[in-house]
């Protein structure tokens, strides 16, 4: 691989974008690109939901809502997107393994 044999020193840092692009150039495969995108989207969705849940917590560690309806709707929608994020991650891994 290109990025392993390059042997960068301390002043020459490769960004994550550069590493991903070099890996995609090596493989010349669109499935790898789609798999990386799916994994990235899945991780981003799960991170954002976890962050929202953390920010809603009060001093006692419980999630605070202003009404029952907001609690019901928010938890259902977050559960759906959390599950879709998991499916995106798993399908991206599946695409990388069985391309």
Backbone as ProteinMPNN parsed JSONL, in Angstrom:
{"seq_chain_A": "XXXXXXXXXXXXXXXXXXXXXXXXXXXXXXXXXXXXXXXXXXXXXXXXXXXXXXXXXXXXXXXXXXXXXXXXXXXXXXXXXXXXXXXXXXXXXXXXXXX", "coords_chain_A": {"N_chain_A": [[0.828, -1.18, 0.0], [0.356, 2.277, -0.581], [0.39, 4.282, 1.45], [1.562, 3.05, 3.622], [4.169, 2.386, 2.866], [5.265, 4.85, 2.559], [6.371, 6.048, 4.832], [6.206, 8.339, 6.825], [7.662, 11.222, 8.496], [7.798, 13.036, 11.647], [6.958, 15.619, 10.972], [5.48, 15.32, 8.716], [2.398, 14.737, 8.323], [-0.246, 12.577, 7.434], [-3.527, 13.149, 6.443], [-6.745, 11.855, 7.423], [-8.479, 11.846, 5.281], [-6.717, 11.788, 3.087], [-5.545, 9.271, 3.406], [-7.771, 7.581, 3.086], [-8.502, 8.228, 0.451], [-6.209, 7.363, -0.932], [-6.363, 4.631, -0.437], [-8.712, 4.071, -1.829], [-7.906, 4.652, -4.425], [-6.043, 2.667, -4.841], [-7.619, 0.332, -4.846], [-9.472, 0.704, -6.929], [-12.252, 0.465, -7.039], [-15.706, 0.786, -6.856], [-17.325, -0.252, -4.932], [-15.882, -0.288, -2.577], [-15.741, 2.446, -2.011], [-18.478, 3.028, -1.585], [-18.924, 1.406, 0.638], [-17.24, 2.587, 2.568], [-18.485, 5.062, 2.763], [-21.017, 4.299, 3.75], [-20.291, 3.202, 6.255], [-19.181, 5.482, 7.444], [-21.432, 7.222, 7.499], [-23.143, 5.74, 9.141], [-21.679, 5.669, 11.57], [-21.597, 8.412, 12.112], [-24.322, 9.041, 12.467], [-24.946, 7.478, 14.736], [-23.215, 8.653, 16.568], [-24.197, 11.307, 16.708], [-26.769, 10.899, 17.76], [-26.171, 9.748, 20.223], [-24.825, 11.901, 21.347], [-26.878, 13.816, 21.507], [-28.511, 12.505, 23.369], [-26.839, 12.516, 25.585], [-26.577, 15.268, 26.091], [-29.138, 15.887, 26.901], [-29.338, 14.987, 29.445], [-29.827, 15.43, 32.936], [-28.755, 16.621, 36.189], [-29.104, 14.407, 37.775], [-28.681, 12.338, 36.063], [-30.702, 11.463, 34.456], [-32.698, 11.546, 31.468], [-34.134, 14.556, 30.407], [-37.304, 15.787, 29.595], [-39.772, 18.022, 28.31], [-42.415, 17.3, 28.054], [-44.651, 14.48, 27.969], [-45.351, 13.672, 25.392], [-43.273, 14.719, 23.816], [-41.162, 13.194, 24.817], [-42.009, 10.61, 24.059], [-42.154, 10.751, 21.22], [-39.54, 11.598, 20.545], [-37.869, 9.537, 21.582], [-38.731, 7.347, 20.067], [-38.158, 8.114, 17.41], [-35.367, 8.483, 17.598], [-34.59, 5.877, 18.259], [-35.256, 4.543, 15.9], [-33.53, 5.812, 14.004], [-31.078, 5.18, 15.187], [-31.04, 2.418, 14.891], [-31.078, 2.306, 12.069], [-28.59, 3.463, 11.592], [-26.944, 1.483, 12.657], [-27.538, -0.585, 10.846], [-26.462, 0.572, 8.528], [-23.725, 0.614, 9.161], [-23.205, -2.146, 9.466], [-23.89, -3.075, 6.883], [-21.976, -1.722, 5.375], [-19.615, -2.916, 6.347], [-20.158, -5.525, 5.54], [-20.108, -5.155, 2.754], [-17.404, -4.507, 2.42], [-16.157, -6.878, 3.197], [-17.208, -8.902, 1.497], [-16.722, -8.126, -1.215]], "CA_chain_A": [[0.0, 0.0, 0.0], [1.115, 3.507, -0.736], [0.539, 5.067, 2.676], [2.421, 2.344, 4.575], [5.55, 2.443, 2.405], [5.71, 6.241, 2.487], [7.167, 6.251, 6.028], [6.263, 9.773, 7.141], [8.308, 11.621, 9.738], [6.896, 13.741, 12.548], [6.416, 16.839, 10.383], [4.69, 14.98, 7.54], [1.216, 14.0, 8.748], [-1.265, 12.33, 6.422], [-4.864, 13.28, 7.001], [-7.604, 10.689, 7.221], [-9.0, 11.935, 3.92], [-5.677, 11.354, 2.172], [-5.398, 7.825, 3.538], [-8.942, 6.944, 2.471], [-8.43, 8.409, -0.999], [-5.173, 6.485, -1.452], [-6.899, 3.267, -0.423], [-9.683, 3.95, -2.91], [-7.172, 4.639, -5.688], [-5.413, 1.354, -4.95], [-8.6, -0.711, -5.14], [-10.203, 1.007, -8.155], [-13.512, -0.242, -6.888], [-16.746, 1.655, -6.314], [-17.924, -0.88, -3.758], [-15.113, 0.169, -1.423], [-16.183, 3.809, -1.743], [-19.81, 2.972, -0.991], [-18.798, 0.807, 1.966], [-16.679, 3.605, 3.461], [-19.523, 6.073, 2.968], [-22.02, 3.717, 4.638], [-19.732, 3.116, 7.607], [-19.078, 6.849, 7.951], [-22.768, 7.726, 7.808], [-23.634, 5.01, 10.307], [-20.982, 6.146, 12.766], [-22.016, 9.792, 12.372], [-25.688, 9.024, 13.006], [-24.916, 6.959, 16.096], [-22.554, 9.651, 17.403], [-25.089, 12.446, 16.923], [-27.847, 10.493, 18.66], [-25.573, 9.626, 21.557], [-24.528, 13.246, 21.845], [-28.15, 14.424, 21.906], [-28.95, 11.862, 24.61], [-25.967, 12.991, 26.67], [-26.886, 16.67, 26.38], [-30.451, 15.97, 27.531], [-29.289, 14.464, 30.81], [-29.751, 16.407, 34.014], [-27.77, 16.373, 37.235], [-29.33, 13.061, 38.308], [-28.352, 11.359, 35.039], [-31.894, 11.09, 33.714], [-33.008, 12.415, 30.344], [-35.197, 15.494, 30.757], [-38.204, 16.205, 28.527], [-40.774, 18.961, 28.818], [-43.733, 16.68, 28.054], [-44.693, 13.055, 27.647], [-45.401, 13.535, 23.946], [-41.916, 14.944, 23.299], [-40.38, 12.025, 25.187], [-42.441, 9.467, 23.267], [-41.77, 10.95, 19.832], [-38.087, 11.677, 20.448], [-37.25, 8.225, 21.786], [-39.06, 6.46, 18.934], [-37.395, 8.543, 16.232], [-33.956, 8.182, 17.831], [-34.405, 4.427, 18.179], [-35.298, 4.194, 14.488], [-32.293, 6.244, 13.357], [-29.979, 4.42, 15.781], [-31.082, 1.123, 14.22], [-30.649, 2.517, 10.687], [-27.144, 3.664, 11.637], [-26.342, 0.154, 12.835], [-27.658, -1.28, 9.565], [-25.499, 1.161, 7.592], [-22.394, 0.132, 9.531], [-23.113, -3.574, 9.147], [-23.881, -3.265, 5.439], [-20.664, -1.282, 4.903], [-18.658, -3.982, 6.669], [-20.487, -6.638, 4.647], [-19.588, -4.827, 1.416], [-15.933, -4.597, 2.429], [-15.727, -8.282, 3.327], [-17.65, -9.735, 0.382], [-16.769, -7.372, -2.473]], "C_chain_A": [[0.874, 1.246, 0.0], [1.396, 4.164, 0.602], [1.383, 4.365, 3.726], [3.882, 2.486, 4.168], [6.099, 3.856, 2.356], [6.598, 6.621, 3.666], [7.288, 7.734, 6.389], [7.013, 10.054, 8.441], [7.328, 12.445, 10.558], [6.277, 14.99, 11.925], [5.493, 16.552, 9.197], [3.504, 14.107, 7.95], [0.265, 13.818, 7.568], [-2.626, 12.457, 7.075], [-5.66, 12.015, 6.709], [-8.166, 10.675, 5.81], [-7.977, 11.435, 2.914], [-5.508, 9.845, 2.214], [-6.554, 7.106, 2.865], [-8.869, 7.066, 0.959], [-7.348, 7.522, -1.612], [-5.638, 5.039, -1.462], [-7.9, 3.061, -1.553], [-9.007, 3.914, -4.272], [-6.526, 3.276, -5.9], [-6.432, 0.319, -5.421], [-9.335, -0.497, -6.456], [-11.572, 0.349, -8.14], [-14.534, 0.686, -6.245], [-17.388, 1.061, -5.069], [-17.192, -0.442, -2.494], [-15.532, 1.585, -1.036], [-17.541, 3.813, -1.055], [-19.768, 2.389, 0.415], [-18.255, 1.818, 2.968], [-17.702, 4.69, 3.761], [-20.587, 5.551, 3.932], [-21.518, 3.641, 6.08], [-19.631, 4.507, 8.223], [-20.421, 7.441, 8.332], [-23.321, 7.048, 9.05], [-22.982, 5.473, 11.598], [-21.404, 7.568, 13.125], [-23.406, 9.843, 12.988], [-25.68, 8.555, 14.457], [-24.235, 7.945, 17.05], [-23.499, 10.807, 17.725], [-26.235, 12.099, 17.875], [-27.32, 10.354, 20.083], [-25.258, 10.981, 22.177], [-25.8, 13.96, 22.295], [-28.651, 13.825, 23.218], [-28.131, 12.354, 25.797], [-26.328, 14.418, 27.074], [-28.253, 16.855, 27.03], [-30.429, 15.54, 28.994], [-29.126, 15.595, 31.828], [-28.714, 15.992, 35.045], [-27.905, 14.965, 37.826], [-29.001, 11.97, 37.289], [-29.535, 10.885, 34.227], [-32.11, 12.062, 32.562], [-34.221, 13.271, 30.696], [-35.983, 15.911, 29.517], [-39.252, 17.122, 29.126], [-42.18, 18.365, 28.83], [-43.605, 15.208, 27.686], [-44.656, 12.839, 26.143], [-44.024, 13.734, 23.313], [-41.009, 13.766, 23.634], [-40.709, 10.854, 24.263], [-41.951, 9.584, 21.833], [-40.244, 10.934, 19.661], [-37.439, 10.305, 20.6], [-37.549, 7.276, 20.641], [-38.245, 6.821, 17.695], [-35.909, 8.234, 16.406], [-33.685, 6.697, 17.753], [-34.387, 3.97, 16.722], [-33.987, 4.575, 13.796], [-31.064, 5.517, 13.918], [-29.884, 3.043, 15.114], [-30.633, 1.252, 12.768], [-29.143, 2.771, 10.602], [-26.408, 2.346, 11.811], [-26.411, -0.644, 11.541], [-26.673, -0.735, 8.536], [-24.085, 0.676, 7.888], [-22.224, -1.328, 9.138], [-23.101, -3.826, 7.644], [-22.563, -2.779, 4.827], [-19.58, -2.319, 5.175], [-18.884, -5.186, 5.769], [-19.942, -6.391, 3.24], [-18.067, -4.92, 1.361], [-15.45, -6.047, 2.476], [-16.019, -9.063, 2.061], [-17.71, -8.972, -0.94], [-16.35, -8.196, -3.626]], "O_chain_A": [[1.989, 1.246, 0.522], [2.53, 4.566, 0.865], [1.88, 5.021, 4.642], [4.746, 2.685, 5.023], [7.295, 4.039, 2.132], [7.498, 7.446, 3.509], [8.366, 8.314, 6.266], [7.007, 9.241, 9.366], [6.153, 12.545, 10.205], [5.177, 15.383, 12.312], [4.799, 17.452, 8.725], [3.596, 12.88, 7.925], [0.0, 14.75, 6.81], [-2.845, 11.918, 8.16], [-5.288, 11.212, 5.853], [-8.314, 9.611, 5.209], [-8.338, 10.724, 1.975], [-5.345, 9.207, 1.173], [-6.344, 6.126, 2.15], [-9.148, 6.098, 0.251], [-7.544, 6.981, -2.701], [-5.339, 4.298, -2.399], [-7.932, 1.994, -2.167], [-9.474, 3.225, -5.178], [-6.472, 2.786, -7.028], [-6.132, -0.484, -6.304], [-9.788, -1.476, -7.049], [-11.991, -0.254, -9.128], [-14.263, 1.299, -5.213], [-17.935, 1.791, -4.242], [-17.818, -0.245, -1.453], [-15.663, 1.887, 0.15], [-17.738, 4.515, -0.063], [-20.505, 2.838, 1.292], [-18.748, 1.903, 4.092], [-17.777, 5.183, 4.886], [-21.016, 6.275, 4.831], [-22.246, 3.979, 7.014], [-19.96, 4.691, 9.394], [-20.543, 8.089, 9.371], [-23.901, 7.704, 9.915], [-23.66, 5.65, 12.61], [-21.553, 7.895, 14.303], [-23.644, 10.603, 13.927], [-26.328, 9.159, 15.311], [-24.632, 8.06, 18.21], [-23.593, 11.236, 18.875], [-26.623, 12.921, 18.705], [-27.963, 10.799, 21.035], [-25.409, 11.176, 23.383], [-25.811, 14.626, 23.33], [-29.155, 14.545, 24.079], [-28.667, 12.58, 26.882], [-26.38, 14.737, 28.262], [-28.499, 17.889, 27.651], [-31.42, 15.718, 29.703], [-28.4, 16.564, 31.61], [-27.892, 15.11, 34.791], [-26.929, 14.4, 38.32], [-29.041, 10.787, 37.627], [-29.391, 9.994, 33.39], [-31.761, 13.239, 32.65], [-35.214, 12.767, 31.22], [-35.405, 16.333, 28.516], [-39.583, 17.014, 30.307], [-43.053, 18.867, 29.538], [-42.583, 14.763, 27.163], [-43.995, 11.916, 25.668], [-43.649, 13.012, 22.389], [-40.174, 13.379, 22.817], [-39.811, 10.187, 23.748], [-41.396, 8.632, 21.285], [-39.729, 10.319, 18.727], [-36.551, 9.951, 19.824], [-36.692, 6.47, 20.278], [-37.708, 5.945, 17.017], [-35.26, 7.773, 15.467], [-32.647, 6.29, 17.232], [-33.591, 3.107, 16.351], [-33.399, 3.759, 13.086], [-30.109, 5.27, 13.182], [-28.791, 2.564, 14.811], [-29.886, 0.404, 12.278], [-28.494, 2.342, 9.648], [-25.371, 2.119, 11.188], [-25.443, -1.312, 11.176], [-26.11, -1.5, 7.754], [-23.33, 0.362, 6.968], [-21.213, -1.702, 8.544], [-22.375, -4.703, 7.175], [-22.084, -3.367, 3.857], [-18.726, -2.567, 4.325], [-17.931, -5.799, 5.288], [-19.386, -7.292, 2.611], [-17.507, -5.365, 0.359], [-14.443, -6.39, 1.856], [-15.165, -9.816, 1.593], [-18.653, -9.152, -1.709], [-16.333, -7.712, -4.758]]}, "name": "protein", "num_of_chains": 1, "seq": "XXXXXXXXXXXXXXXXXXXXXXXXXXXXXXXXXXXXXXXXXXXXXXXXXXXXXXXXXXXXXXXXXXXXXXXXXXXXXXXXXXXXXXXXXXXXXXXXXXX"}
